[in-house]
Amino acid sequence: MAGSSVEAVRPLGTLPAEAATITDYYRQNVYDPADQKIGEIVDLLIEKDGQVPATMISVGSFLALTKKIVAIPFGALQVTLKEHKPYLVLDIDKRALRNAPGFEFNRSERRWQRVEEEQ
């Protein structure tokens, strides 16, 4: 656009030293502090400003329930390396996961939505 006040994007010359890649999280298993598998990350929510407020974790098999996807604050995940691979730990009580609201992805709206509990 001629005369536009929007500044053109310029490629980065360097990358943040502490930045992680999406592959460190997406489809990775999540464990509790006792090394028991909690579930698997199925999505990360990214806000327009680049913040990652939530991690969507499938926890069905861990709870011996049907598949359930819960939202966990991204900052609650602890990342370490185990055998040179990212190892994700979440310190959370099984009861908290069992009682957490479930979510499903609405493909037509391209958004996660809370699943209404059946009474």
C-alpha positions in Angstrom: 0.0 0.0 0.0 1.4 3.3 -1.0 1.5 5.8 1.8 0.7 3.2 4.5 1.9 3.9 8.0 2.4 0.2 8.7 6.1 -0.7 9.1 7.3 -3.7 7.1 8.3 -6.8 9.0 12.0 -7.5 9.0 13.6 -10.9 9.4 15.3 -11.7 12.7 19.1 -11.8 12.7 19.3 -13.6 16.0 17.0 -15.8 18.1 16.3 -15.7 21.8 18.8 -18.0 23.6 16.2 -19.5 26.0 13.4 -20.0 23.4 11.9 -23.4 23.1 10.5 -25.0 20.0 6.9 -26.2 19.7 8.2 -29.7 19.2 9.4 -29.6 22.9 5.7 -29.6 23.8 3.3 -30.7 21.1 2.4 -34.4 21.3 4.8 -34.9 24.2 3.9 -37.0 27.2 3.3 -35.3 30.6 4.3 -37.0 33.9 3.5 -36.4 37.5 6.4 -36.0 40.0 6.2 -39.8 40.8 7.0 -40.4 37.1 3.5 -41.6 36.3 2.2 -40.6 32.9 -0.6 -38.0 33.2 -1.4 -37.6 29.5 -0.2 -36.0 26.3 -0.2 -32.4 25.1 -2.6 -32.0 22.2 -2.4 -28.2 21.7 -1.0 -24.9 23.0 -3.0 -21.7 23.0 -1.2 -18.7 21.7 -2.5 -15.2 22.2 -1.9 -12.5 19.5 0.8 -10.9 21.6 2.7 -14.2 21.6 1.9 -15.3 25.2 1.0 -19.0 25.8 -1.6 -19.0 28.5 -2.8 -22.6 28.3 -1.8 -26.1 27.4 -4.4 -28.6 26.4 -3.7 -32.0 27.8 -5.5 -35.3 27.0 -5.7 -37.1 30.3 -8.2 -40.0 29.7 -6.0 -43.0 30.2 -4.3 -41.6 33.3 -7.7 -41.2 35.0 -9.1 -44.5 33.7 -11.9 -42.5 32.1 -13.0 -41.9 28.6 -10.7 -39.4 26.8 -10.8 -35.9 28.5 -8.9 -32.8 27.5 -8.2 -30.3 30.2 -6.6 -26.8 30.1 -3.6 -26.3 32.3 -1.7 -23.0 32.7 1.4 -23.3 30.4 3.6 -22.0 33.2 2.7 -24.9 35.4 4.7 -27.3 33.2 8.2 -28.1 34.3 10.6 -28.9 31.5 13.8 -30.9 32.1 15.9 -33.1 29.8 15.8 -36.9 30.1 17.9 -38.9 27.7 18.5 -35.6 25.7 14.8 -35.1 25.1 12.3 -32.7 26.8 10.6 -34.3 29.8 7.5 -32.6 31.0 6.3 -32.7 34.6 3.1 -31.4 36.0 2.6 -31.4 39.8 -1.2 -31.8 40.0 -3.5 -33.9 42.1 -5.5 -36.7 40.3 -8.7 -35.4 41.9 -8.0 -31.9 40.5 -7.7 -33.4 37.0 -10.8 -35.6 37.5 -12.8 -32.6 38.5 -11.4 -30.2 35.9 -13.7 -29.1 33.2 -13.3 -30.9 29.9 -12.8 -29.1 26.5 -13.4 -30.1 22.9 -12.2 -28.4 19.7 -14.9 -26.8 17.7 -13.6 -27.1 14.1 -16.1 -24.7 12.5 -15.1 -21.9 15.0 -11.5 -23.0 15.3 -11.6 -22.7 19.1 -11.6 -24.9 22.2 -14.9 -24.9 24.0 -15.8 -26.2 27.4 -17.8 -29.4 27.3 -21.0 -29.2 29.3 -21.2 -31.9 32.0 -24.1 -34.3 31.8 -26.0 -34.5 35.1 
